[in-house]
């Protein structure tokens, strides 16, 4: 397909050809820097770090590279602003001192068959917004007090054929913004900073578990059965084995529990999960999760660990435990309130989930105007809880879910019909899920048989049984606490839709 170029792009192609005629490659292979824009900014920020940690001398030669964001000429001097992804720096070209690198040599002039131009004229006339250059020079302040790098020589690195979006407005159309996420990040510092915080979010979580002596593991992403959660999977075909396989819907729950049986005591994994379901501000089909498993611990141990983790993430990334989401304020500090799943639903709806008939559940859902997809008891129970969940603003732990909606949770000895499960709830959203794992193989087999019946009756979100997992339990698995959380927590702390928090959200192909 031939690209459709604008007149501006055609003009840039002419500049590219002219550069080549002058002996300058429009696409370099490398450039050796000794600083980033962020390091230069730290040098100028008084009191941030000792100068010796950043550059040896205020007059040392600086080598930095980046993309041109601003470019303006004033006759004998030319200013530009470049960014390298860590920050920005203003640079100054001077007609009297400017040189360009050609064949590893700094030269003041360039010649082709038609004319000779100065390096300064090259910088003034042939550089465009979006181009990448490398510059070498010294730091100084302009008479207006603006920190600037005086360019002694520069190297041309990459010619941008298509222009950047207009500086002040960026890309306003969401479809175009997500489709050209790379431009959105260049033009919108808030997006770039958010994604940097996201990397730190997972780094803090990883360091937390390593400090607690959890072993980081990796488990299969292609599975014969999608155990570990209730969700509709993506299906693909394994050509070599000639069989259907599924993209995992959780991050190795049944596999990590096999590791508990194998003698591992603490494991965690950070990875992608896939669910072939609808999209919403809090739901996407592909997302990042973390799951941990802790032998000889129960759900109350897990609650303490998760509260500590979430508070650590908040303080280390945002410097606070106080946030807002959807107009609701919440504070992650202190000990969180604990509420009972059945009790809170009874309090808000008048329905006892353990004793009410199926007809009573359906009647209450209709009365509340709640739409539910399947009329089996498990789905109706879950739909009533989701109605109630929206009323909970402050951080709480939801515990003691009905056994029916928790196929992998250990049943409570003290509360028959309920399980040792916990979910942190923040601003009406579930931001994790954990429980004392079911290690009774007879009970697990019976619950899988119930899930199999739900699948056969058409419930596409019922859990797919894993009979080899039951066999593992028959060999014996120690008491274990398991938990998962993911990008939804990050999105809530950022007060952003989940889609905004992904580097490259899935987009439908453009219609030709």
C-alpha positions in Angstrom: 0.0 0.0 0.0 1.5 3.4 -1.0 1.4 5.9 1.8 -0.7 9.1 1.3 1.6 11.9 2.1 0.7 15.5 2.9 2.5 18.4 1.3 4.5 18.8 4.5 5.6 15.2 4.4 6.6 15.6 0.7 8.7 18.7 1.7 10.4 16.6 4.4 11.2 13.9 1.9 12.9 16.6 -0.2 15.0 17.6 2.9 15.8 13.9 3.4 17.1 13.6 -0.1 19.1 16.8 0.3 20.8 15.5 3.5 21.8 12.4 1.6 23.3 14.5 -1.2 25.3 16.5 1.5 26.7 13.2 2.8 24.6 13.0 6.0 22.7 9.8 6.7 19.0 10.5 7.6 19.0 7.4 9.7 22.0 6.8 12.0 22.8 3.5 13.7 23.8 4.9 17.1 24.8 7.9 19.2 26.8 7.7 22.4 25.3 9.9 25.2 26.7 10.6 28.6 23.6 12.1 30.1 19.8 12.1 29.9 17.6 15.2 30.0 16.4 14.2 33.4 20.0 14.1 34.7 20.6 17.6 33.3 17.4 18.8 35.0 18.6 17.3 38.3 21.9 19.1 37.9 20.1 22.4 37.7 17.6 21.6 40.5 19.2 23.2 43.5 19.7 20.8 46.4 18.5 17.6 44.6 21.8 15.7 44.5 25.5 16.5 44.8 26.8 17.9 41.5 29.6 15.3 41.5 27.0 12.6 41.2 25.7 14.0 37.9 28.5 15.7 36.0 32.2 16.0 37.0 32.3 19.8 36.3 29.8 22.5 35.5 31.8 23.1 32.3 32.1 19.4 31.2 31.1 18.4 27.7 27.6 17.1 27.6 26.3 14.6 25.1 22.6 14.1 25.0 20.1 13.0 22.3 16.4 13.3 21.7 13.4 14.3 19.5 12.9 17.9 18.5 9.7 19.3 20.0 10.3 23.1 19.4 12.5 24.8 16.8 12.8 28.6 16.3 15.4 30.7 14.5 16.5 34.3 15.4 18.9 34.9 12.6 22.3 34.3 14.2 21.1 31.9 16.8 18.6 29.1 16.7 16.8 27.5 19.7 15.3 24.1 19.9 13.8 21.9 22.6 14.5 18.1 22.6 13.1 15.3 24.7 14.6 11.9 25.3 11.7 10.4 27.2 13.1 11.3 30.6 12.6 15.0 30.3 13.3 18.0 28.1 16.3 20.4 27.5 16.6 23.6 25.6 19.5 23.7 23.2 21.1 26.7 21.3 22.8 26.6 17.9 25.0 29.6 17.1 26.0 30.7 13.6 29.5 31.4 14.8 30.3 28.1 16.4 28.0 25.4 15.1 29.4 22.2 13.6 27.8 19.0 12.3 29.3 15.5 12.6 30.1 13.9 9.2 32.0 10.6 9.0 33.0 11.0 12.7 34.4 14.4 12.1 33.0 17.8 13.2 32.7 20.1 10.2 31.5 23.7 9.8 30.3 23.3 6.1 28.7 20.7 3.9 28.8 20.6 0.1 27.1 18.8 -2.7 27.2 19.4 -6.5 24.9 22.4 -6.3 26.0 24.4 -3.2 27.8 24.6 0.0 25.9 25.2 3.3 27.0 25.8 6.8 26.3 23.5 9.7 24.2 26.2 11.2 22.1 26.6 8.0 21.6 22.9 8.1 20.3 23.1 11.7 18.1 26.2 10.8 16.6 24.9 7.5 16.7 21.1 7.4 15.7 20.2 10.9 12.0 19.6 11.6 9.8 18.9 14.6 9.9 15.2 15.3 13.5 14.7 14.0 16.0 13.0 16.3 19.4 14.6 16.9 22.4 14.1 19.2 24.1 17.2 20.5 27.4 17.9 22.3 28.2 21.1 24.2 28.2 22.9 27.6 25.5 24.1 30.0 24.7 27.7 30.6 21.8 30.0 31.5 20.3 32.5 29.0 19.9 36.1 30.0 16.4 35.2 30.8 17.6 32.6 33.2 16.6 29.6 31.2 18.8 26.6 31.4 20.3 25.7 28.0 22.8 23.5 26.3 25.2 25.4 24.0 25.7 23.2 21.0 29.3 22.8 19.9 28.5 20.0 17.4 25.4 17.9 16.6 24.7 14.6 14.8 21.6 13.9 12.7 20.0 10.6 13.8 16.5 10.2 12.4 14.3 12.1 9.9 10.6 12.2 10.7 8.7 12.1 7.5 5.3 12.7 9.1 4.9 15.7 11.4 4.0 15.6 15.1 0.5 16.6 16.3 0.0 20.3 16.9 1.8 21.1 20.2 -1.0 22.6 22.3 -3.8 20.3 21.4 -2.0 17.0 20.8 -4.4 14.2 19.6 -7.9 14.9 20.8 -9.7 11.9 19.2 -9.5 8.9 21.6 -9.5 6.4 18.8 -6.6 8.1 17.1 -4.8 8.7 20.4 -4.8 5.0 21.4 -4.0 3.9 17.8 -1.0 6.2 17.8 -0.1 5.8 21.4 3.5 6.6 20.7 2.6 10.1 19.6 0.2 10.5 22.6 3.1 9.7 24.9 5.5 12.1 23.1 3.0 15.0 23.2 1.4 14.4 26.6 3.7 14.3 29.6 0.8 13.2 31.8 0.5 10.0 29.8 4.2 9.4 29.9 4.4 10.0 33.7 1.4 7.7 34.3 3.1 4.8 32.4 6.3 5.5 34.4 4.3 5.2 37.6 2.8 2.0 36.3 6.3 0.5 35.9 7.1 1.6 39.4 3.7 0.1 40.7 4.8 -3.4 39.6 8.4 -2.8 40.7 7.3 -1.9 44.2 5.0 -5.0 44.3 7.8 -7.3 43.0 10.3 -5.9 45.6 7.7 -6.3 48.3 7.3 -10.0 47.7 11.0 -10.6 47.3 11.7 -8.9 50.6 9.2 -11.3 52.1 11.1 -14.2 50.6 8.6 -15.2 48.0 10.0 -16.9 44.9 9.1 -15.4 41.6 7.9 -18.2 39.2 6.5 -18.4 35.7 3.6 -20.7 34.7 1.9 -21.7 31.4 -0.1 -19.1 29.5 -1.6 -21.8 27.2 -3.7 -24.3 29.1 -5.8 -27.4 28.3 -8.4 -26.2 30.9 -8.8 -22.6 32.2 -8.9 -23.3 35.9 -8.5 -20.7 38.7 -11.4 -18.3 37.9 -14.9 -18.0 36.4 -14.6 -16.3 33.0 -15.0 -16.9 29.3 -11.7 -17.8 27.8 -10.0 -17.1 24.4 -9.6 -20.3 22.4 -6.8 -21.0 20.0 -5.4 -24.1 18.1 -2.2 -25.9 18.9 -1.0 -27.1 15.5 1.6 -29.5 16.7 -0.7 -31.3 19.1 -3.8 -30.7 16.9 -6.0 -29.6 19.8 -7.7 -26.6 21.2 -6.0 -24.7 24.0 -7.0 -21.7 26.0 -5.2 -18.5 27.0 -5.1 -18.4 30.7 -7.7 -16.4 32.6 -5.6 -16.0 35.7 -1.9 -16.0 36.5 -1.2 -19.6 37.3 -3.5 -20.3 40.2 -3.7 -24.0 39.8 -0.1 -24.2 38.8 1.2 -22.3 41.8 -0.8 -24.5 44.1 0.9 -27.5 42.4 4.1 -25.8 43.5 2.8 -25.7 47.1 2.4 -29.5 46.9 5.9 -29.7 45.4 7.4 -28.1 48.6 7.6 -24.4 47.7 6.3 -22.3 50.6 6.0 -18.9 49.0 5.6 -18.1 45.3 4.3 -15.2 43.2 4.0 -14.4 39.5 3.4 -11.2 37.6 2.0 -11.8 34.1 -0.8 -11.3 31.5 -4.2 -12.8 31.7 -7.0 -12.9 29.1 -10.7 -13.0 29.3 -13.0 -13.0 26.3 -15.6 -10.7 27.8 -17.0 -7.2 27.6 -15.1 -3.9 28.1 -15.7 -1.3 30.7 -13.7 1.4 32.6 -12.7 -1.5 34.9 -12.6 -4.5 32.5 -10.4 -5.3 29.5 -9.8 -8.6 27.7 -6.0 -8.5 28.3 -4.5 -7.3 31.5 -1.6 -7.7 34.0 -2.1 -9.4 37.3 0.0 -10.6 40.3 -0.8 -13.8 42.1 0.9 -15.1 45.3 0.6 -18.3 47.2 1.7 -18.8 50.8 1.9 -22.3 52.4 0.8 -22.8 56.0 -1.0 -19.4 56.0 -4.8 -18.7 55.9 -7.0 -15.9 54.6 -6.5 -13.7 57.7 -2.7 -13.8 57.2 -3.3 -12.9 53.6 -5.5 -9.9 54.6 -2.6 -8.5 56.8 -0.1 -8.9 54.0 -2.3 -7.3 51.3 -3.1 -4.3 53.5 0.6 -3.8 54.1 1.3 -4.2 50.3 -1.4 -1.7 49.2 -0.3 0.9 51.8 3.4 0.5 50.7 2.4 1.0 47.0 0.4 4.1 47.9 3.2 5.7 49.9 6.1 4.8 47.7 4.5 5.8 44.4 2.2 8.7 45.4 3.5 9.8 48.8 0.1 9.6 50.3 -2.6 7.1 51.4 -5.5 9.5 50.5 -7.2 9.3 47.1 -10.3 10.0 45.1 -12.2 7.9 42.6 -15.5 8.6 40.9 -16.1 11.4 43.3 -15.5 9.2 46.4 -12.6 9.9 48.8 -10.8 7.1 50.6 -7.8 6.6 52.8 -5.7 3.4 52.7 -4.1 4.1 56.1 -4.8 2.2 59.2 -6.6 -1.1 59.7 -9.4 -1.7 57.2 -12.9 -2.6 58.3 -14.0 -6.2 57.7 -17.5 -6.9 56.5 -19.4 -10.2 55.9 -20.6 -10.9 52.4 -23.9 -12.4 53.4 -24.5 -9.9 56.2 -23.9 -6.8 54.0 -26.2 -8.1 51.3 -28.9 -8.8 53.9 -28.4 -5.3 55.3 -28.7 -3.6 51.9 -31.4 -5.7 50.3 -33.2 -7.7 53.0 -32.3 -11.0 51.3 -30.5 -13.8 53.2 -28.4 -15.4 50.4 -28.0 -18.7 52.3 -31.7 -19.3 53.0 -33.7 -17.4 50.3 -35.2 -19.4 47.5 -34.1 -19.0 43.9 -37.5 -17.4 43.2 -36.9 -14.8 46.0 -33.5 -14.0 44.6 -34.9 -13.4 41.1 -37.7 -11.3 42.5 -35.3 -9.1 44.5 -33.1 -8.6 41.4 -36.1 -7.6 39.3 -37.3 -5.3 42.0 -33.9 -3.6 42.2 -33.7 -3.3 38.4 -30.5 -5.5 38.2 -29.9 -7.2 34.9 -28.4 -10.6 35.1 -27.4 -13.0 32.3 -28.1 -16.4 33.8 -30.9 -17.5 36.1 -28.9 -20.0 38.1 -28.4 -19.4 41.8 -24.7 -18.6 41.6 -25.1 -15.8 39.0 -28.1 -14.3 40.9 -26.1 -14.3 44.2 -23.1 -12.6 42.5 -25.4 -10.0 40.8 -27.0 -9.1 44.1 -23.5 -8.6 45.6 -22.4 -6.4 42.7 -25.4 -4.2 43.3 -24.4 -3.8 47.0 -20.7 -3.3 46.2 -21.3 0.0 44.5 -22.5 1.5 47.9 -19.1 0.7 49.6 -16.7 3.7 49.4 -14.0 3.2 52.1 -11.4 0.4 52.0 -12.9 -2.8 53.5 -12.2 -6.5 53.4 -15.2 -8.5 52.2 -15.1 -12.0 53.8 -17.1 -15.2 54.2 -18.5 -15.5 50.7 -21.2 -18.1 50.1 -19.6 -21.5 49.2 -21.6 -21.5 46.0 -19.7 -18.6 44.4 -16.2 -19.7 45.6 -15.3 -23.0 43.9 -11.7 -23.0 45.1 -12.1 -21.6 48.6 -11.9 -23.6 51.9 -15.2 -23.8 53.7 -15.3 -22.2 57.1 -15.6 -24.5 60.1 -17.2 -21.7 62.1 -19.6 -20.5 59.4 -21.1 -23.5 57.5 -22.1 -22.5 53.9 -19.4 -19.7 53.9 -15.8 -19.9 52.8 -12.5 -18.4 54.1 -12.3 -15.8 51.3 -11.4 -12.1 51.3 -11.6 -9.3 48.8 -10.3 -5.8 49.3 -13.0 -3.3 48.1 -12.1 0.3 47.4 -14.6 2.9 46.1 -17.1 0.3 45.2 -14.7 -1.8 43.2 -13.1 -5.2 43.8 -9.3 -4.7 43.8 -8.2 -8.3 44.5 -9.4 -11.7 45.5 -7.9 -14.2 47.9 -8.8 -17.2 50.2 -7.7 -20.0 52.3 -7.2 -22.5 49.4 -9.4 -25.6 49.3 -7.1 -28.6 49.8 -9.7 -31.3 50.4 -9.8 -33.3 47.1 -13.2 -34.8 47.8 -14.8 -31.4 48.3 -12.9 -30.0 45.3 -14.2 -32.8 43.1 -17.8 -32.2 44.1 -17.5 -28.5 43.4 -15.9 -29.1 40.0 -18.8 -31.4 39.2 -21.2 -28.6 40.0 -19.2 -26.2 37.8 -19.3 -28.8 35.0 -23.1 -28.9 35.2 -23.3 -25.1 35.0 -21.1 -25.2 31.8 -23.3 -27.9 30.3 -26.4 -25.7 31.1 -24.9 -22.9 29.1 -23.2 -20.7 31.8 -20.0 -19.7 29.8 -18.5 -18.0 32.9 -18.6 -21.2 35.1 -15.2 -22.6 36.0 -13.7 -25.3 33.8 -12.9 -28.4 35.9 -9.2 -29.5 36.1 -9.3 -33.2 37.1 -5.5 -33.5 37.1 -5.5 -30.7 39.7 -7.9 -32.8 41.9 -5.4 -35.7 41.5 -2.7 -33.4 42.8 -4.8 -32.6 45.8 -5.2 -36.4 46.4 -1.4 -36.5 46.8 -1.7 -33.8 49.4 -1.3 -30.0 49.4 -0.5 -28.0 52.6 -2.8 -25.3 54.0 -2.3 -22.4 51.7 -3.4 -18.7 51.3 -3.6 -17.4 47.7 -4.4 -13.9 46.4 -4.4 -12.0 43.1 -4.7 -8.3 42.2 -3.9 -6.3 39.1 -4.1 -3.2 36.9 -7.5 -2.3 38.3 -5.9 -1.2 41.5 -3.5 1.0 39.6 -6.3 2.5 37.5 -8.3 3.4 40.7 -5.3 5.0 42.3 -4.8 7.0 39.1 -8.5 7.8 38.8 -8.4 6.6 35.2 -10.2 4.1 33.1 -8.2 0.9 32.8 -7.8 1.5 29.0 -5.9 4.7 29.8 -3.4 2.8 31.9 -2.3 0.4 29.2 0.6 1.1 26.9 -1.1 -0.1 23.8 -4.8 -0.9 24.2 -6.2 -3.3 21.6 -7.8 -1.5 18.6 -10.0 -2.7 15.8 -8.2 -2.5 12.4 -9.2 0.6 10.4 -11.7 0.0 7.7 -10.2 0.6 4.3 
